[in-house]
C-alpha cells in the first residue's frame, strides 16, 4: 500500500506530538505544515524539513496529502475538517473534536458523505491501566457499575490565560476547565462506565476572573445504566493534584491515579487481578501535568496515531470514533446548560 501523506494544520504546542506520532507510524509520512502565523509555519517547516503554508486550502492543493491533523484552537476545527472531507482527506483533530454537538455532527456528516475517516485525540485511552480497567468492566469483572467518578483538580497560572487570545473563551475554547483540561477524563468516564443520561451541575470562574468560561466545575451524573457519578474539573486548585478516576461495581472497585492503578479490591479472585497487581507494582509516574499543560510524553499520541493510520490502511474504524468524541462534548455542554439553568439537564 502507498505511504499516506500527512499535513499538520496548526503549529502550536501540541503539533510536535502529532509530528512524533507520524514519524513512528508505519505507512505515514509528514509532508507539509500550515499555520495562520507565518513565523510559526516557517519554524515548524524548518524543524521537520517540510514545506510550510499559511493557507490550509493551499496545502491541501498539493495533491499528496491523505491525512490532516488539525491542531488549531478547538472552535476552529470544523472548517478545515469539512474542506478535507470534500477533498477525500482523512482528519485527526485534537480534543475536543469541536465545541458543540452541532458542529461535530456537520463534520461526521461530511466524513460519511465522502468516505473519509474522522477521529479525535483521546490519548489517555491508550495507557495500560485505562485499557485494563475498560477490559475488566466489559468482561464483567466489576458486575453492575454502581458509581463512577472523575476528579481533575488542576492549576493553571494567570499567565497561561493572559498569554493566549483563545484560552478560556467560549468561541474558540468552547469553555474552560471542563472543555479544555478535564475532557480527557470525561471521555474516560464515558468510555469505561457508559453513556450519561442527565446531569446537575454548578460552574464558576472563581480564580481566573479575566476569562469568559469556568475555572471550576462540579457535576452529579446519572448514567444510562443507572449508575451515579461525579465530575470535578478545575484550573483553580493550587498547586494542582493528580487526576483520579474511581470505578465501583457490585463485585469490587478500583482507583486510577494519573493513569496508574492505585487501588484494586474485589470480593473474589479473577485472573485479571494478577494483571492489575502487576501494573500497580510499577508504581506511579512522576509528572507535573496538574500544573504544566505540556508535562507529558508523546507515547500515547504515538499509539493513537499508529492506530489511526492502520485503521485507514485496513479500512476499519479507528479506536476513537467521531461518535465517541461527540459524547464527551455532549456531556460537558449539558453541564454548562445545567449550571446556567439551575436545573437537571438531559445529555444530548
N, C-alpha and C positions, 0 to 999 in steps of 0.2 A: 504494500500500500504506500501511497505517496506520503511524504512528510507534510504535516499540516503547518501552514504559515500562520504566525501569531502577530497581532498588533496590540499594543497596550495603549489605552486611552486614559490619560490622567497620569502625571509623573510625580505625584507626591510621595508621602512616607510609605504607603503600602505597595507602591509599584515594584520595588525591589523583591518583595515576597513573591510576586507573580513571575517576575523575570527568573528568579531562582527555581521556581516550580517548573517552568517550561524548559529550562536548561537541563533539568534532571528527568523530565518526562520523555519516555521513548516515543518517537514519531512526531515530535513537535519542534518547531524552531522559531525563535523570536526574529521577526523581520523588520519591524518598524515600531516607533513610539509616537505618541501625539499628546500635546498639552496646549491649552489656551495661552499659556505663558511661553513665549519663545525661549526665554532663558532656561526654564525647566525642561522643555522639549530638547533643546540643544544639549544640555548637560546629560540627560538620560541617553540620548542617541550616542553621544561620545563615550559614555560609560560602558554601554553594551555593544558598541560598534555597529549600530544600525542606523538607517535613515530616520530623520525626525520630521514631524509635521506639526502645524498649529491648527489644522483643519482635519477633523476625523473623516469627513467625506473624501477629501483628497487622499488620505492614507488608504482608505478602502478602495479607491480608484486604481491602486497599484495592480490589482488582479491576482496577487499571490497571497492574500490574507484569507485564511479559512476560519480563524478564531479571533475574536477580540475580547480582551479583559478590560472591563470598564471599572476604572479606579477613580472616578470623579466624585465630588460630593454627592451624597445619597439622592438628593432631589434632582440630579441631572443624569440619572441612569437611563431613563426611558427613551429619550430621543436618539442617542446613538444605538441603543438596542433595537429600536424599530427600524432604523436605517440598515443596520447589519442584517436583520432578518430579511428585509426586502432584497438584499443582495445575496442571500443564501449563506450568510456568515454566522457561525455559532457564537454564542455570547456567554461569558462567565463574568458576573458582576460581583463586586464586593458587597458585603452586607450593609444595610438591608437591600434586598433586590430593588425595591423602590420604597417610597414613603407612604403610599396609600394602596389599598386593595384595588382601586380602580385603575391606577397606573400600572400595577403589576398585571392585572387582567388584560390590559392592552398589549403588554409585552408577551404574555402567554399566547394570546390570540394570534399575534404576528408570527411567533415561532411555529405555531401549529399550522398556520396557513402556508408558510414557506418551507416547512420540513426541516427546521433548524433546531439545535439543542440549546436550551436556555437553563442556566443554573446560577447558583449564588454561593459565595464563600461562607460556609459554616464549618470552619476547620476544626473546631473543638469536637465535632463528631468523630474525628479520626484519632483521638487519643485512645490508648489501650483500655484505660479504665472505663471511659464512657461507652466504648463498644462492648465491653464485657457486661456492664450493667444492662445495656439495651438487650443483649442476647439473653441475659438471665430473666429479664421481665418477659420477653417474647416467648421463652420456653417454659414459663410458669413457675420459676423459682420463687417468686415473691407471692404467688397466688394473686388474689384480687388486690389491686393497688388501692390503698386507703388514703394516704396523704403524699403530696409531692411539693417540695419547697425549693425555691431558689433565692439565695441571698448574695447580692453583688454590692457590697459596701466599699466602694472605691472612692478615690480622691483625685481631683484634677485641680491644678493650680489656677489662679486667676489669669496667669499668662497664657495658659492653654487656650482659653476662650478669647482673651484680648488680642492674641496674635493671629486670629482667624476671622475672616469675614463670614464664614458659613456655620461654624460650630455653634450648637445651641439655638439655631434659627429654625422656625417652622418650615420655611420654604425650601431650604437646602439640606438641613439635617433631619427634618421630619419630626423633631422632638429633641429631647435631651438625654438624660442618663439612661432611660429605657431604650430609646430607639438607636442610640449610638453604642453605648457600652454594654448594657445588660442584655441586649438582644441575643447574644450568643447563648446565654443561659436560659432565656425564654425559649429559644429553639430547642435546646437540650431537654428542657422540661416537657415540651410537647412531643418531641421525638421519643422520649422514654415513657412518659405517662399517658400520652394520647391527647386528643383534641380537647380544647376548653369550650365550655358552653356559655358561662356567664362570669362576669367579674364585678366586684365592688371595690372602688379604689379612691385614694387620695394622692394628689401630687402637689409639689410646691417648689418654688425657687427660693430656697432658704439661705443659701450662702452666696452663690454667684448671681447677685441681683442684676448684673448687667446683661444677662442673657434672656432670650424670649421664653425658652422652654424650661422644663423642670430639671432640677439637680437632685431631687429627692422624690421617690415614689414608693408607695406601699399598696398592695392589692391582695384581695382574697379571691380565689379562683375556684369555680365549680367545674370539674371536668365532665365530659360526656359520659364517662364510665361511672360517675357518681363519686369519684374520689374528690377530696378537697385539698386545697393548697394555698400557698402564699408566694408572693414575689416582692422582694425588696431590691430596689435599684437606686444607687446614689453616685454622685461625683462630689459629694459634700462631706464625706466621712474621713477626716484627717486621722491618721496618715494613710489610710487605705488598708483594707484587710482581705485575706484570701476569699475568693468566690466559693460558695458552698452549695451543693445540691444534696437534698435529702429525699430518699425514696423509702416509703414504708408500705408493706403489704401484710396480708393475713399471716404469712409464714415467717416474716422477718423484715429486716431493714438494712439500709446502708447509707453511708455518707461519703461524698466525693468532694475533696477539697483541692481547688486549683488543679483539677484533672488527675488527682490521685485518690485511690480508695483509702479512707482513713478510719472507717468503721464498717463492719460486716458481721451481722448477727442473725442467726436463724434457729428456729426451734428444732430442726432436724439437720441431717447432713446430706450433701449432694456433691457429685463430682466437681461441679463448677466452683464450689467453695475453695478447693485447693488452688485453682487459678486466681481467685480473688486474693487469697492469702499470699500467694507468690508476688502479686502486684503490690500488696501492702508492704511486703518485706523490702521492696525497693525504696521505700521512704518517699517523702515529698520533695519536689524540686523547688529550690530557692529561686524566686523571681520577684520583680518589683512591678508586675503588671497592674497591681492595685493602684499604684501612684504614677507609673510611667506608661503611656499608651503604646510605646514601641518596645517594651521589655519582654519580647517573646521571640522564639526562634522560628525559622521558616519551615520547620519539618512538617507540620500539619498542613500548611498551604501546599507543600510539595506533594504530600499524599493525596490531597483532594484534587489537585491539578492533574496528577497522573491518572486518577480515576476518571476525570472529565475527558481527558484526551483519549483514553482507552474506550470510554463509552461511545464517543463519536466514531472511532475506528471500527468498533464492533456493532454499531447500530443499536445500542441499548440505551436505557435511561441512566443518567449518572446517579451516584449515591445520594446526592442532594438535588431533588427535582425543583422546578419552579413552583409547583403546587406546595411542596414542603416549605419553601421560602416565604410563601404568602401567609402561612399560618401564624408565624411569629408577628408579622406586621399587623395582621387582623386582631390578634390578642392585644398588642400594645395600643392600637387605635381604640379598641374597646375600653382599655384602661383610661385613656385620655378622655373619652366620652363620659365615662362614669365619674371621673374627677370633676368634670365640668358640670354635669347634670345633678350630681349628688345622689344618683340612683344606681341600682344594679343595671348593667348593660349586657346585651347579648353579643357574643363574638360572631362576627360575620365577615 
